[in-house]
């Protein structure tokens, strides 16, 4: 199976797209340059077969091969209980925001088993690995910004103190989505939270850049910006 995958990836690689992707993912190695729609099509094919065998034996030789594993986990039919061991094996492989976020948009266990998957995510909220924490936060902002989970999402985001850029940006992103969807309920959090100044201000920036937030709200949001001391 890995031989077939490598052959397909080689056939679909585009040198110019490889250069473009590498520019977006500094430090990430072994990028072939295969577009996401092609990877999704391959992942759907793999998910229809013996996906468990595939995930156990899958190659990690390239960015695209790791991306495929995350997508297959999303497209395969199965409960959290069935997918859990494979998901736990996959999460440490994530080493960039693209694999993280594309995987999050594909794995929709939060829609199928929200409470069970929330408990699973909580195990990774304070992981020492940057992208396991980001995975948790992006899952939250994708699927848990709802009336039932809003307070839990804000509490979870507030509890993360991991000074890594892609974690901080996910925190800011999550807060901005909470405000966009539930401005009145989220405003007290913006006034009083434990986020570091960089993350807090990035959350405000994302809110003010949103086309879905009224301009009169943005004017007030800007007043909540913190001054960051350079000393």
C-alpha positions as CSV (number, residue, x, y, z in Angstrom):
1,X,0.0,0.0,0.0
2,X,2.8,2.4,0.8
3,X,4.3,1.8,-2.6
4,X,1.1,2.7,-4.3
5,X,0.8,5.9,-2.2
6,X,4.3,7.0,-3.0
7,X,3.7,6.3,-6.7
8,X,0.5,8.4,-6.7
9,X,2.2,11.2,-4.8
10,X,5.1,11.3,-7.2
11,X,2.6,11.5,-10.1
12,X,0.7,14.4,-8.6
13,X,3.6,16.5,-7.3
14,X,4.1,20.0,-8.6
15,X,7.5,21.7,-8.2
16,X,6.1,25.2,-8.1
17,X,3.4,24.2,-5.6
18,X,6.2,22.5,-3.5
19,X,8.1,25.8,-3.4
20,X,4.9,27.7,-2.4
21,X,4.0,25.2,0.4
22,X,7.6,25.2,1.7
23,X,7.4,29.0,1.9
24,X,4.3,28.7,4.2
25,X,5.9,26.0,6.3
26,X,9.5,27.1,7.2
27,X,11.5,24.3,8.7
28,X,9.2,21.5,7.5
29,X,11.1,19.0,5.4
30,X,10.2,16.4,2.7
31,X,7.4,18.4,1.1
32,X,6.5,16.9,-2.3
33,X,4.1,19.6,-3.5
34,X,0.7,17.7,-3.8
35,X,-2.4,19.8,-3.5
36,X,-4.9,19.2,-0.7
37,X,-7.9,18.2,-3.0
38,X,-5.7,15.4,-4.4
39,X,-4.7,14.3,-0.9
40,X,-8.3,14.3,0.2
41,X,-9.3,12.2,-2.8
42,X,-6.6,9.7,-1.9
43,X,-7.6,9.7,1.8
44,X,-11.2,8.9,0.9
45,X,-10.1,5.9,-1.1
46,X,-7.9,4.7,1.7
47,X,-10.6,5.2,4.3
48,X,-13.0,2.9,2.3
49,X,-10.5,0.1,2.6
50,X,-8.7,-1.5,5.6
51,X,-7.9,1.9,7.1
52,X,-6.7,0.3,10.4
53,X,-4.1,-1.7,8.6
54,X,-3.1,1.3,6.6
55,X,-2.6,3.5,9.7
56,X,-0.5,0.9,11.4
57,X,1.8,0.5,8.5
58,X,1.7,4.0,7.0
59,X,4.9,5.7,6.0
60,X,6.0,9.0,7.6
61,X,8.5,9.8,4.9
62,X,6.9,13.0,3.6
63,X,4.6,15.9,4.7
64,X,1.9,14.6,2.4
65,X,2.1,11.0,3.8
66,X,1.6,12.3,7.4
67,X,-1.3,14.6,6.1
68,X,-2.9,11.5,4.5
69,X,-3.0,9.7,7.9
70,X,-4.8,12.5,9.6
71,X,-7.3,12.8,6.7
72,X,-8.0,9.0,6.7
73,X,-8.7,9.2,10.5
74,X,-11.4,11.7,9.6
75,X,-12.9,10.0,6.6
76,X,-12.9,6.5,8.0
77,X,-16.2,5.2,9.5
78,X,-15.8,4.5,13.1
79,X,-16.4,5.6,16.7
80,X,-14.0,7.4,18.9
81,X,-13.4,4.1,20.7
82,X,-12.4,2.5,17.4
83,X,-10.2,5.4,16.3
84,X,-8.7,6.3,19.6
85,X,-5.5,4.2,19.5
86,X,-4.8,5.3,16.0
87,X,-5.4,9.0,16.8
88,X,-3.2,8.8,19.9
89,X,-0.4,7.3,17.7
90,X,-0.9,10.0,15.0
91,X,-1.0,13.2,17.2
92,X,2.8,13.2,18.0
93,X,3.5,13.1,14.3
94,X,2.0,16.6,13.7
95,X,4.8,19.1,13.3
96,X,3.2,22.0,11.5
97,X,0.0,24.1,11.5
98,X,-1.1,22.8,8.1
99,X,-1.3,19.1,9.0
100,X,-2.9,20.1,12.3
101,X,-5.6,22.3,10.9
102,X,-6.4,20.2,7.9
103,X,-6.7,17.2,10.1
104,X,-9.0,19.1,12.5
105,X,-11.3,20.1,9.7
106,X,-11.6,16.4,8.7
107,X,-11.8,14.7,12.0
108,X,-15.4,15.4,13.2
109,X,-15.7,13.2,16.2
110,X,-16.8,16.2,18.2
111,X,-20.0,16.3,16.2
112,X,-20.7,12.6,16.7
113,X,-19.6,12.1,20.3
114,X,-19.1,15.6,21.7
115,X,-18.8,14.8,25.4
116,X,-16.6,11.7,24.9
117,X,-14.3,13.6,22.5
118,X,-14.1,16.6,24.8
119,X,-12.7,14.4,27.5
120,X,-10.2,13.0,25.0
121,X,-9.1,16.5,24.0
122,X,-8.7,17.5,27.7
123,X,-5.9,15.0,27.9
124,X,-3.9,17.0,25.4
125,X,-4.7,20.6,26.4
126,X,-1.6,20.9,28.5
127,X,0.6,18.6,26.5
128,X,4.3,19.5,26.3
129,X,4.0,19.2,22.5
130,X,3.1,22.4,20.7
131,X,0.9,20.9,18.0
132,X,-1.0,18.5,20.3
133,X,-2.1,21.6,22.2
134,X,-2.9,23.4,18.9
135,X,-4.9,20.4,17.7
136,X,-7.0,20.6,20.9
137,X,-7.6,24.3,20.5
138,X,-8.5,24.1,16.8
139,X,-10.9,21.3,17.5
140,X,-12.5,23.5,20.1
141,X,-12.9,26.5,17.8
142,X,-14.2,24.3,15.0
143,X,-16.8,22.4,16.9
144,X,-17.3,23.5,20.4
145,X,-18.2,27.2,20.2
146,X,-21.8,26.5,21.1
147,X,-24.1,27.5,23.9
148,X,-23.5,24.3,25.7
149,X,-19.7,24.4,25.5
150,X,-18.8,28.1,25.3
151,X,-17.9,28.6,29.0
152,X,-15.8,25.4,28.9
153,X,-14.0,26.6,25.8
154,X,-13.1,29.9,27.3
155,X,-12.0,28.3,30.6
156,X,-9.8,25.8,28.6
157,X,-8.2,28.5,26.5
158,X,-7.6,30.6,29.6
159,X,-5.7,27.7,31.3
160,X,-3.1,27.3,28.5
161,X,0.2,29.0,29.2
162,X,2.4,27.7,26.4
163,X,4.5,30.4,24.8
164,X,4.8,28.9,21.4
165,X,3.6,30.9,18.4
166,X,1.2,28.4,16.9
167,X,-0.4,27.7,20.3
168,X,-0.8,31.4,21.1
169,X,-2.3,32.0,17.6
170,X,-4.8,29.2,18.1
171,X,-5.8,30.6,21.5
172,X,-6.3,34.0,19.9
173,X,-8.3,32.5,17.0
174,X,-10.5,30.5,19.4
175,X,-11.3,33.6,21.5
176,X,-12.1,35.6,18.4
177,X,-14.6,32.9,17.2
178,X,-16.2,32.9,20.6
179,X,-16.7,36.6,20.5
180,X,-17.9,36.5,16.9
181,X,-20.6,33.9,17.8
182,X,-21.4,35.0,21.3
183,X,-20.2,38.6,21.8
184,X,-22.1,39.4,25.0
185,X,-21.1,36.2,26.7
186,X,-17.4,36.5,25.6
187,X,-16.9,40.2,26.4
188,X,-16.3,39.7,30.2
189,X,-13.5,37.3,29.2
190,X,-11.9,39.9,27.0
191,X,-12.0,42.3,30.0
192,X,-10.5,39.9,32.5
193,X,-8.4,36.8,31.4
194,X,-5.1,35.1,32.1
195,X,-3.8,35.2,28.5
196,X,-0.3,36.7,28.0
197,X,-0.3,40.1,26.4
198,X,0.7,38.9,23.0
199,X,-2.1,36.4,22.8
200,X,-4.7,38.8,24.3
201,X,-3.9,41.5,21.7
202,X,-3.9,39.0,18.9
203,X,-7.4,37.9,19.9
204,X,-8.5,41.5,19.8
205,X,-6.8,42.0,16.4
206,X,-8.6,38.9,14.9
207,X,-11.9,40.2,16.2
208,X,-11.4,43.7,14.7
209,X,-10.4,42.1,11.4
210,X,-13.5,39.9,11.2
211,X,-16.1,40.9,8.7
212,X,-18.8,39.4,10.9
213,X,-18.3,41.7,13.8
214,X,-20.2,45.1,13.7
215,X,-17.9,48.2,13.4
216,X,-19.3,49.7,16.6
217,X,-18.2,46.7,18.5
218,X,-14.8,46.9,17.0
219,X,-14.3,50.4,18.3
220,X,-14.8,49.3,21.9
221,X,-12.7,46.1,21.4
222,X,-9.7,48.2,20.4
223,X,-9.8,50.0,23.8
224,X,-9.1,46.6,25.5
225,X,-5.7,46.4,23.9
226,X,-2.8,46.0,26.4
227,X,0.4,48.0,26.3
228,X,3.3,45.6,26.0
229,X,6.4,46.6,27.9
230,X,9.7,46.2,26.0
231,X,11.7,46.2,29.2
